[in-house]
Amino acid sequence: QVRLVESGGGLVQAGGSLRLSCAASGSIFSITYMAWHRQAPGKQRELVALITSGGSTNYADSVKGRFTISRDNAKNTVYLQMNSLNPEDTAVYYCALRMSGSEYWGQGTQVTISS
């Protein structure tokens, strides 16, 4: 069984920064990628950033240049550094892990940006 636990969400003012963390535990092996998604009220869940086992990254256009995804392979932990936050970034942020053809999700962490 795989468990993902997100942390680091909260309430910040526009222009501020937050760093999200997601720690994976359990039977972890041969990770294909880890990723962050988000879902704002009334909107579909969207991919924010992804990092492969080889370290390649991919970002949504809306966060390029502001967000940075990184990973500590030894700790099976993925981070999302979010800078220059704006109210449109308000959402529940979910961590995802793909491994051996299956995808696993965390419970999510709320990020709220005040204007």
Helices and strands as residue ranges (DSSP letters): E 2-7, E 10-13, E 18-26, E 31-39, E 46-52, E 57-59, E 67-72, G 73-75, E 77-82, G 87-89, E 91-99, E 102-105, E 109-114
